[in-house]
Amino acid sequence: MTADLKARLAALTPEQRALLRARLPQARAARAQLTPSQLRLWDTRQWVADRPVDVVCQAVHFTGAPVDLDLLAERVLGFVAAHEALRTTFDSAGDGAGVRPVVRAQLPPRLIRTRCAGAEEAHALARELAAEPFDLENGPLLRVVLSAGATTDEAWLLVVVPNLVFDAWSFELLLDALARPADTDPPPAPPFSDLAHAQRAWLDSAAGRTAAAYWAAEVADAPPPLPADRPRSTGTARAGARVNFALSRPVADGILAAAQREAATAYTGWLAVAWAALAEYGGRDDVLLGTFTAGRDRPGSTDVVGYLLNVLPVRLRDAGDGSHAARTRAARAATRSGLAHAAYPGELITERRRVPGTHPLLDTVFVFDNLGEATREIQGARVATADLDKGTARYDLTLAVYPGPDGARGWLEYDTELYEESTARRIVERFTALAEEAADSAARAEPGNGGPA
């Protein structure tokens, strides 16, 4: 806020201040629009009807200490009251203006209290709630289950909410709110609609136009989508399944060490492994993958709940001698050059549809999530989270890697209309084998193991 604006606000009479406050919601509503990412999610919903494709479905397991579920319920209600996105519904009344977000003064979540005997029962309940259609026009859009467990020192929190108003970062903010000490206040957060408005203004700026030109060049003459077992149609119901995998701590440490040797991050090291596996499967080194950025670069955005996640392409082409080190260097260069333009919405990068289905450009996406890597406690209880398989596929293929204290776990999610389970398992087997080979090579390269000093 400028000094001049502060002075003008300070000079207002009480009556003028009241009038200004009354007009602010009207002004906000007049400029309300879906972001490009939200619009893609909305369009996806039209493709797949009421299947829970873009729905957050998280199970939080508390162990080791009793948890006050009443306090958790109070914190959830306060969280919704504080964050505009969770009080938002969507109006598509057919007035020619398209769908628009509507922020409500109050929109309590759906809170369910129950008891679950174990993980199987809790996870099944979360999936059942995710499969239940959402009333996007009237809400509520947040569904929360607070469940006692089999013993007094065990409990469950289940969170189900459409991505239209929530993302992985938002989930971490919810956990932060639940863990906040009783004598502290939550940090103030700018409304989601303010960030959406700022994004639209940025797109018209010189930086936005530069980013548009960069991404257009990056995806020019893009390779065809990866081969599938069955032909792609103009649409898909996005039924899906997952093949899970786990890799040991030495393998995860080896990927990190190999990346650091190339001045790269663990994300880049794992991306290089994914590139190798998918290039081998597809028969070409030129691979176009989707990758997620948090979309939290603007001031104040780290405290905002809402869908700010951005899915951007990363073009991987020059594998050099084909070694893991060479792929890591190339992946580092590709991701660093794109990082300067990461604020540009991925949905706007191409006007020509490359693949049929729910995203115009991307058929395969790589996910690397280390947000939950650190140990977390709430009310003295240990917290373990699980992103549950809902039986859907957001993309043709999604390869996810989650590092942790015991190594790395993950899954390959695949569209069952396009791929056989045997194909997905073959890709996972090559991915894990290539990760083990890369880690073994990194270990041999360490000083004292026959590698260079």
ChimeraX attribute file (.defattr): number of C-alpha atoms within 10 A of each C-alpha:
attribute: neighborCount
match mode: 1-to-1
recipient: residues
	/A:1	5
	/A:2	6
	/A:3	8
	/A:4	9
	/A:5	10
	/A:6	10
	/A:7	10
	/A:8	9
	/A:9	13
	/A:10	11
	/A:11	11
	/A:12	12
	/A:13	10
	/A:14	10
	/A:15	8
	/A:16	12
	/A:17	14
	/A:18	11
	/A:19	11
	/A:20	13
	/A:21	10
	/A:22	11
	/A:23	11
	/A:24	11
	/A:25	13
	/A:26	11
	/A:27	10
	/A:28	15
	/A:29	14
	/A:30	10
	/A:31	14
	/A:32	18
	/A:33	21
	/A:34	20
	/A:35	22
	/A:36	18
	/A:37	20
	/A:38	20
	/A:39	16
	/A:40	17
	/A:41	22
	/A:42	18
	/A:43	14
	/A:44	21
	/A:45	16
	/A:46	12
	/A:47	16
	/A:48	17
	/A:49	12
	/A:50	15
	/A:51	22
	/A:52	27
	/A:53	26
	/A:54	21
	/A:55	23
	/A:56	23
	/A:57	25
	/A:58	23
	/A:59	24
	/A:60	21
	/A:61	21
	/A:62	24
	/A:63	21
	/A:64	15
	/A:65	17
	/A:66	17
	/A:67	20
	/A:68	13
	/A:69	16
	/A:70	11
	/A:71	13
	/A:72	18
	/A:73	19
	/A:74	11
	/A:75	18
	/A:76	21
	/A:77	16
	/A:78	15
	/A:79	18
	/A:80	19
	/A:81	18
	/A:82	19
	/A:83	19
	/A:84	24
	/A:85	24
	/A:86	27
	/A:87	23
	/A:88	26
	/A:89	21
	/A:90	19
	/A:91	16
	/A:92	13
	/A:93	11
	/A:94	8
	/A:95	8
	/A:96	7
	/A:97	10
	/A:98	11
	/A:99	18
	/A:100	21
	/A:101	23
	/A:102	19
	/A:103	19
	/A:104	15
	/A:105	11
	/A:106	13
	/A:107	20
	/A:108	18
	/A:109	19
	/A:110	14
	/A:111	15
	/A:112	13
	/A:113	13
	/A:114	11
	/A:115	15
	/A:116	18
	/A:117	14
	/A:118	16
	/A:119	14
	/A:120	9
	/A:121	11
	/A:122	24
	/A:123	23
	/A:124	13
	/A:125	16
	/A:126	22
	/A:127	20
	/A:128	13
	/A:129	20
	/A:130	26
	/A:131	18
	/A:132	11
	/A:133	11
	/A:134	20
	/A:135	11
	/A:136	17
	/A:137	17
	/A:138	14
	/A:139	17
	/A:140	19
	/A:141	26
	/A:142	22
	/A:143	20
	/A:144	22
	/A:145	22
	/A:146	22
	/A:147	20
	/A:148	23
	/A:149	21
	/A:150	12
	/A:151	13
	/A:152	12
	/A:153	14
	/A:154	21
	/A:155	28
	/A:156	27
	/A:157	22
	/A:158	24
	/A:159	23
	/A:160	24
	/A:161	24
	/A:162	21
	/A:163	23
	/A:164	28
	/A:165	23
	/A:166	24
	/A:167	21
	/A:168	21
	/A:169	21
	/A:170	20
	/A:171	17
	/A:172	14
	/A:173	17
	/A:174	18
	/A:175	18
	/A:176	15
	/A:177	19
	/A:178	21
	/A:179	16
	/A:180	15
	/A:181	12
	/A:182	8
	/A:183	5
	/A:184	7
	/A:185	9
	/A:186	13
	/A:187	10
	/A:188	11
	/A:189	15
	/A:190	18
	/A:191	18
	/A:192	22
	/A:193	21
	/A:194	13
	/A:195	20
	/A:196	19
	/A:197	16
	/A:198	12
	/A:199	19
	/A:200	14
	/A:201	11
	/A:202	15
	/A:203	17
	/A:204	10
	/A:205	12
	/A:206	10
	/A:207	15
	/A:208	19
	/A:209	13
	/A:210	13
	/A:211	20
	/A:212	20
	/A:213	13
	/A:214	17
	/A:215	21
	/A:216	14
	/A:217	11
	/A:218	17
	/A:219	16
	/A:220	9
	/A:221	8
	/A:222	14
	/A:223	15
	/A:224	13
	/A:225	17
	/A:226	17
	/A:227	13
	/A:228	16
	/A:229	11
	/A:230	11
	/A:231	10
	/A:232	15
	/A:233	11
	/A:234	9
	/A:235	12
	/A:236	19
	/A:237	19
	/A:238	25
	/A:239	20
	/A:240	22
	/A:241	21
	/A:242	23
	/A:243	18
	/A:244	14
	/A:245	17
	/A:246	15
	/A:247	18
	/A:248	15
	/A:249	15
	/A:250	16
	/A:251	21
	/A:252	24
	/A:253	18
	/A:254	24
	/A:255	31
	/A:256	20
	/A:257	21
	/A:258	25
	/A:259	24
	/A:260	15
	/A:261	16
	/A:262	15
	/A:263	12
	/A:264	19
	/A:265	18
	/A:266	21
	/A:267	22
	/A:268	27
	/A:269	29
	/A:270	26
	/A:271	26
	/A:272	29
	/A:273	25
	/A:274	25
	/A:275	27
	/A:276	25
	/A:277	23
	/A:278	23
	/A:279	19
	/A:280	14
	/A:281	16
	/A:282	16
	/A:283	12
	/A:284	13
	/A:285	20
	/A:286	18
	/A:287	24
	/A:288	26
	/A:289	24
	/A:290	22
	/A:291	20
	/A:292	18
	/A:293	17
	/A:294	17
	/A:295	18
	/A:296	17
	/A:297	11
	/A:298	11
	/A:299	9
	/A:300	13
	/A:301	19
	/A:302	17
	/A:303	19
	/A:304	24
	/A:305	28
	/A:306	26
	/A:307	24
	/A:308	29
	/A:309	21
	/A:310	21
	/A:311	23
	/A:312	26
	/A:313	26
	/A:314	23
	/A:315	21
	/A:316	23
	/A:317	18
	/A:318	15
	/A:319	21
	/A:320	13
	/A:321	9
	/A:322	11
	/A:323	13
	/A:324	27
	/A:325	21
	/A:326	16
	/A:327	24
	/A:328	30
	/A:329	21
	/A:330	20
	/A:331	26
	/A:332	22
	/A:333	15
	/A:334	18
	/A:335	19
	/A:336	14
	/A:337	12
	/A:338	19
	/A:339	13
	/A:340	12
	/A:341	18
	/A:342	22
	/A:343	23
	/A:344	27
	/A:345	22
	/A:346	24
	/A:347	20
	/A:348	15
	/A:349	21
	/A:350	15
	/A:351	10
	/A:352	8
	/A:353	11
	/A:354	16
	/A:355	18
	/A:356	15
	/A:357	23
	/A:358	25
	/A:359	20
	/A:360	18
	/A:361	26
	/A:362	25
	/A:363	22
	/A:364	22
	/A:365	24
	/A:366	23
	/A:367	20
	/A:368	19
	/A:369	16
	/A:370	13
	/A:371	12
	/A:372	16
	/A:373	11
	/A:374	10
	/A:375	10
	/A:376	15
	/A:377	18
	/A:378	20
	/A:379	17
	/A:380	14
	/A:381	18
	/A:382	16
	/A:383	19
	/A:384	15
	/A:385	15
	/A:386	13
	/A:387	13
	/A:388	15
	/A:389	16
	/A:390	24
	/A:391	19
	/A:392	21
	/A:393	25
	/A:394	23
	/A:395	21
	/A:396	28
	/A:397	25
	/A:398	21
	/A:399	22
	/A:400	19
	/A:401	22
	/A:402	17
	/A:403	23
	/A:404	17
	/A:405	11
	/A:406	12
	/A:407	15
	/A:408	18
	/A:409	16
	/A:410	20
	/A:411	20
	/A:412	22
	/A:413	25
	/A:414	28
	/A:415	25
	/A:416	23
	/A:417	19
	/A:418	20
	/A:419	19
	/A:420	15
	/A:421	14
	/A:422	10
	/A:423	14
	/A:424	20
	/A:425	16
	/A:426	13
	/A:427	19
	/A:428	22
	/A:429	15
	/A:430	18
	/A:431	22
	/A:432	18
	/A:433	15
	/A:434	18
	/A:435	25
	/A:436	20
	/A:437	17
	/A:438	23
	/A:439	22
	/A:440	16
	/A:441	18
	/A:442	23
	/A:443	21
	/A:444	14
	/A:445	17
	/A:446	15
	/A:447	10
	/A:448	10
	/A:449	11
	/A:450	10
	/A:451	12
	/A:452	9
	/A:453	8
